[in-house]
Amino acid sequence: MPKVYADKYDKKIFAFRRWFSGKCRTQEVTQEDLAEALDLTQSAVSRKTQVKGNHQTKLTYRDLLILFKELNATDEEILSLMKM
């Protein structure tokens, strides 16, 4: 059964979090590395980047800038993730 989203924004957020998880694996970046860059705890980074569940917290613009930098996101990746 296909996943149902509340709206197109939730679908885009889900896509970002999935991209993020895959990019962390390919770049070999750990949550501890990101926690240091974001000046947060590892568990806070985990909550911000969960793909699903009820304990997700919001990502800020500052968080996105740091995540894109730390994961060496390409311009194409950033554009596709941020454009509706």
C-alpha atoms as a printed R data frame, in Angstrom:
   type eleno elety resid chain resno      x      y      z
1  ATOM     1    CA   MET     A     1  0.000  0.000  0.000
2  ATOM     2    CA   PRO     A     2  1.443  3.413 -0.935
3  ATOM     3    CA   LYS     A     3  2.272  5.951  1.734
4  ATOM     4    CA   VAL     A     4 -0.330  8.671  2.194
5  ATOM     5    CA   TYR     A     5  0.812 12.188  3.113
6  ATOM     6    CA   ALA     A     6 -1.225 14.909  4.806
7  ATOM     7    CA   ASP     A     7 -0.138 17.393  2.118
8  ATOM     8    CA   LYS     A     8  2.600 18.069 -0.427
9  ATOM     9    CA   TYR     A     9  4.764 19.673  2.263
10 ATOM    10    CA   ASP     A    10  4.780 16.550  4.416
11 ATOM    11    CA   LYS     A    11  5.741 14.545  1.325
12 ATOM    12    CA   LYS     A    12  8.675 16.892  0.645
13 ATOM    13    CA   ILE     A    13  9.821 16.762  4.281
14 ATOM    14    CA   PHE     A    14  9.709 12.968  4.197
15 ATOM    15    CA   ALA     A    15 11.777 13.008  0.983
16 ATOM    16    CA   PHE     A    16 14.361 15.292  2.619
17 ATOM    17    CA   ARG     A    17 14.721 13.073  5.664
18 ATOM    18    CA   ARG     A    18 15.135  9.990  3.455
19 ATOM    19    CA   TRP     A    19 17.762 11.780  1.329
20 ATOM    20    CA   PHE     A    20 19.516 12.865  4.510
21 ATOM    21    CA   SER     A    21 19.756  9.318  5.848
22 ATOM    22    CA   GLY     A    22 21.199  8.009  2.597
23 ATOM    23    CA   LYS     A    23 23.640 10.894  2.245
24 ATOM    24    CA   CYS     A    24 24.944 10.350  5.780
25 ATOM    25    CA   ARG     A    25 25.696  6.739  4.923
26 ATOM    26    CA   THR     A    26 27.435  7.536  1.626
27 ATOM    27    CA   GLN     A    27 29.465 10.413  3.123
28 ATOM    28    CA   GLU     A    28 30.169  8.388  6.313
29 ATOM    29    CA   VAL     A    29 28.937 11.236  8.497
30 ATOM    30    CA   THR     A    30 27.677 10.218 11.927
31 ATOM    31    CA   GLN     A    31 25.060 11.866 14.094
32 ATOM    32    CA   GLU     A    32 27.858 12.675 16.522
33 ATOM    33    CA   ASP     A    33 29.668 14.602 13.763
34 ATOM    34    CA   LEU     A    34 26.504 16.529 12.945
35 ATOM    35    CA   ALA     A    35 25.746 17.138 16.612
36 ATOM    36    CA   GLU     A    36 29.109 18.826 17.000
37 ATOM    37    CA   ALA     A    37 28.540 20.978 13.907
38 ATOM    38    CA   LEU     A    38 25.016 21.929 15.031
39 ATOM    39    CA   ASP     A    39 26.050 22.398 18.663
40 ATOM    40    CA   LEU     A    40 23.422 19.901 19.796
41 ATOM    41    CA   THR     A    41 23.369 16.501 21.423
42 ATOM    42    CA   GLN     A    42 23.348 13.365 19.312
43 ATOM    43    CA   SER     A    43 19.799 12.564 20.457
44 ATOM    44    CA   ALA     A    44 18.590 16.027 19.369
45 ATOM    45    CA   VAL     A    45 20.052 15.439 15.897
46 ATOM    46    CA   SER     A    46 18.336 12.062 15.812
47 ATOM    47    CA   ARG     A    47 14.950 13.618 16.596
48 ATOM    48    CA   LYS     A    48 15.427 16.316 13.941
49 ATOM    49    CA   THR     A    49 16.271 13.807 11.234
50 ATOM    50    CA   GLN     A    50 13.933 10.893 11.951
51 ATOM    51    CA   VAL     A    51 12.196  9.681  8.815
52 ATOM    52    CA   LYS     A    52  9.069  8.630 10.680
53 ATOM    53    CA   GLY     A    53  7.642  8.573 14.152
54 ATOM    54    CA   ASN     A    54  6.025 10.903 16.637
55 ATOM    55    CA   HIS     A    55  9.171 12.375 18.174
56 ATOM    56    CA   GLN     A    56 10.398 14.425 15.211
57 ATOM    57    CA   THR     A    57 11.419 18.006 15.942
58 ATOM    58    CA   LYS     A    58 11.578 20.907 13.500
59 ATOM    59    CA   LEU     A    59 14.562 21.679 11.311
60 ATOM    60    CA   THR     A    60 15.495 25.362 11.186
61 ATOM    61    CA   TYR     A    61 17.021 27.206  8.248
62 ATOM    62    CA   ARG     A    62 20.304 27.285 10.180
63 ATOM    63    CA   ASP     A    63 20.105 23.499 10.618
64 ATOM    64    CA   LEU     A    64 19.589 23.041  6.886
65 ATOM    65    CA   LEU     A    65 22.545 25.240  5.985
66 ATOM    66    CA   ILE     A    66 24.824 23.270  8.290
67 ATOM    67    CA   LEU     A    67 23.486 19.889  7.174
68 ATOM    68    CA   PHE     A    68 23.945 20.725  3.496
69 ATOM    69    CA   LYS     A    69 27.495 21.909  4.174
70 ATOM    70    CA   GLU     A    70 28.471 18.900  6.295
71 ATOM    71    CA   LEU     A    71 27.012 16.421  3.779
72 ATOM    72    CA   ASN     A    72 28.584 18.125  0.740
73 ATOM    73    CA   ALA     A    73 25.162 18.513 -0.889
74 ATOM    74    CA   THR     A    74 25.284 19.503 -4.533
75 ATOM    75    CA   ASP     A    75 23.386 22.494 -5.879
76 ATOM    76    CA   GLU     A    76 21.094 20.094 -7.755
77 ATOM    77    CA   GLU     A    77 20.291 18.155 -4.572
78 ATOM    78    CA   ILE     A    78 19.561 21.325 -2.632
79 ATOM    79    CA   LEU     A    79 17.336 22.694 -5.365
80 ATOM    80    CA   SER     A    80 15.350 19.484 -5.778
81 ATOM    81    CA   LEU     A    81 14.838 19.167 -2.007
82 ATOM    82    CA   MET     A    82 13.829 22.780 -1.403
83 ATOM    83    CA   LYS     A    83 11.677 23.504 -4.442
84 ATOM    84    CA   MET     A    84  8.016 22.527 -4.512
